[in-house]
């Protein structure tokens, strides 16, 4: 059987898939070795604890515990683990990716998939035994059934809008309003208001709120106190932050962190 190319710390492998369970150190090594890259295999990266952020093209994704990101074959991406990260990754040969999404997406991981990935991670990666084929098929079928979880932050492509977006990600507490940001970027407030949803699918205010909450996940994963996170992100008070977080993720920041 021909070898599949592998990627980063993943060696070439002889079967349809290869799995690894990662500590934060493993994930950081993978990030350094692979950098921003693409490969012929599809990839599913998940978090057991902590948070993983992933860049794919014009989108920044947050992958919290019990979630994963699907990265289709030949999609350029880079990863960055946060906090007490433990996670896993799976590379799948392209023919096994038939019927899976053609664009990156985040999903909520089932217990069945998690156990199957752990089993696959224990396999010898030097050879492939045919008795593994049924579990490989189960893994692919289970991925197709996972519910999507909207945890992406689409980035605009217009250089002026991208300048604003990057500034807000760098300094989410910046209190300038939409008109002031437009002036700073050299365009009218009307143009910013019109072009932002055209390019990202979100209004400027909704995009700004989502950016703040993505940064909140990173800080919470690093054990930053909830009150400190709220103030660092520019919320008027901790109650406003908790309400926004719960509205987006269905739980309070404290419960999300566990």
NORDARA-V78567 format. One record per residue. RES is the residue in three letters. SS is DSSP state (helix for helix, strand for strand, loop for the rest). BURIAL is I if it has 16 or more other C-alpha atoms within 10 Angstrom, else O. Layout:
BEGIN
<<RES	SS	BURIAL> <RES	SS	BURIAL>>
END
This chain:
BEGIN
<<UNK	loop	O> <UNK	loop	O> <UNK	loop	O> <UNK	strand	I> <UNK	loop	O> <UNK	loop	I> <UNK	strand	I> <UNK	loop	I> <UNK	loop	O> <UNK	strand	I> <UNK	loop	O> <UNK	loop	I> <UNK	strand	I> <UNK	loop	I> <UNK	loop	I> <UNK	loop	I> <UNK	strand	I> <UNK	strand	I> <UNK	strand	I> <UNK	strand	I> <UNK	strand	I> <UNK	strand	I> <UNK	strand	I> <UNK	helix	I> <UNK	helix	O> <UNK	helix	I> <UNK	helix	I> <UNK	helix	I> <UNK	helix	O> <UNK	helix	I> <UNK	helix	I> <UNK	helix	O> <UNK	helix	O> <UNK	helix	I> <UNK	loop	O> <UNK	loop	O> <UNK	strand	I> <UNK	loop	I> <UNK	loop	I> <UNK	loop	I> <UNK	loop	I> <UNK	strand	I> <UNK	strand	I> <UNK	strand	I> <UNK	strand	I> <UNK	strand	I> <UNK	strand	I> <UNK	strand	I> <UNK	strand	I> <UNK	strand	I> <UNK	strand	I> <UNK	strand	I> <UNK	strand	I> <UNK	strand	I> <UNK	strand	I> <UNK	strand	I> <UNK	loop	O> <UNK	loop	O> <UNK	strand	O> <UNK	strand	I> <UNK	strand	I> <UNK	strand	I> <UNK	strand	I> <UNK	strand	I> <UNK	strand	I> <UNK	loop	I> <UNK	strand	I> <UNK	strand	I> <UNK	strand	I> <UNK	strand	I> <UNK	strand	I> <UNK	loop	I> <UNK	loop	I> <UNK	loop	O> <UNK	loop	I> <UNK	loop	O> <UNK	strand	I> <UNK	strand	I> <UNK	strand	I> <UNK	strand	I> <UNK	strand	I> <UNK	strand	I> <UNK	strand	I> <UNK	strand	I> <UNK	strand	I> <UNK	strand	I> <UNK	strand	I> <UNK	strand	I> <UNK	strand	I> <UNK	strand	I> <UNK	strand	I> <UNK	strand	I> <UNK	loop	I> <UNK	helix	I> <UNK	helix	O> <UNK	helix	I> <UNK	helix	I> <UNK	loop	O> <UNK	loop	O> <UNK	loop	I> <UNK	loop	O> <UNK	loop	O> <UNK	loop	O> <UNK	loop	I> <UNK	strand	I> <UNK	strand	I> <UNK	strand	I> <UNK	strand	I> <UNK	loop	I> <UNK	loop	O> <UNK	helix	O> <UNK	helix	O> <UNK	helix	I> <UNK	helix	I> <UNK	helix	O> <UNK	helix	I> <UNK	helix	I> <UNK	helix	O> <UNK	helix	O> <UNK	helix	I> <UNK	helix	I> <UNK	loop	O> <UNK	loop	O> <UNK	loop	O> <UNK	loop	I> <UNK	loop	O> <UNK	loop	O> <UNK	loop	I> <UNK	loop	O> <UNK	helix	O> <UNK	helix	O> <UNK	helix	O> <UNK	helix	O> <UNK	helix	O> <UNK	helix	O> <UNK	helix	I> <UNK	helix	O> <UNK	helix	O> <UNK	helix	I> <UNK	helix	I> <UNK	helix	I> <UNK	helix	O> <UNK	helix	I> <UNK	helix	O> <UNK	helix	O> <UNK	loop	I> <UNK	loop	O> <UNK	strand	O> <UNK	loop	I> <UNK	loop	O> <UNK	loop	I> <UNK	strand	I> <UNK	strand	I> <UNK	strand	I> <UNK	loop	I> <UNK	loop	I> <UNK	loop	O> <UNK	loop	O> <UNK	helix	O> <UNK	helix	O> <UNK	helix	I> <UNK	helix	I> <UNK	helix	O> <UNK	helix	I> <UNK	helix	I> <UNK	helix	O> <UNK	helix	O> <UNK	helix	I> <UNK	helix	I> <UNK	helix	O> <UNK	loop	O> <UNK	loop	I> <UNK	loop	O> <UNK	loop	O> <UNK	loop	O> <UNK	loop	O> <UNK	loop	O> <UNK	helix	I> <UNK	helix	O> <UNK	helix	O> <UNK	helix	I> <UNK	helix	I> <UNK	helix	O> <UNK	helix	O> <UNK	helix	I> <UNK	loop	O> <UNK	loop	O> <UNK	loop	I> <UNK	helix	I> <UNK	helix	O> <UNK	helix	O> <UNK	helix	I> <UNK	helix	I> <UNK	helix	O> <UNK	helix	I> <UNK	helix	I> <UNK	helix	O> <UNK	helix	O> <UNK	helix	O> <UNK	helix	I> <UNK	loop	O> <UNK	loop	I> <UNK	loop	I> <UNK	helix	I> <UNK	helix	O> <UNK	helix	O> <UNK	helix	I> <UNK	helix	I> <UNK	helix	I> <UNK	helix	I> <UNK	helix	I> <UNK	helix	I> <UNK	helix	I> <UNK	helix	I> <UNK	helix	I> <UNK	helix	I> <UNK	helix	I> <UNK	helix	I> <UNK	helix	I> <UNK	helix	I> <UNK	helix	I> <UNK	loop	I> <UNK	loop	O> <UNK	loop	O> <UNK	loop	O> <UNK	helix	I> <UNK	helix	O> <UNK	helix	O> <UNK	helix	I> <UNK	helix	I> <UNK	helix	O> <UNK	helix	I> <UNK	loop	I> <UNK	loop	I> <UNK	loop	I> <UNK	loop	O> <UNK	loop	O> <UNK	helix	I> <UNK	helix	O> <UNK	helix	O> <UNK	helix	I> <UNK	helix	I> <UNK	helix	O> <UNK	helix	I> <UNK	helix	I> <UNK	helix	O> <UNK	helix	O> <UNK	helix	O> <UNK	helix	O> <UNK	loop	O> <UNK	loop	O> <UNK	loop	I> <UNK	helix	I> <UNK	helix	O> <UNK	helix	O> <UNK	helix	I> <UNK	helix	I> <UNK	loop	O>>
END
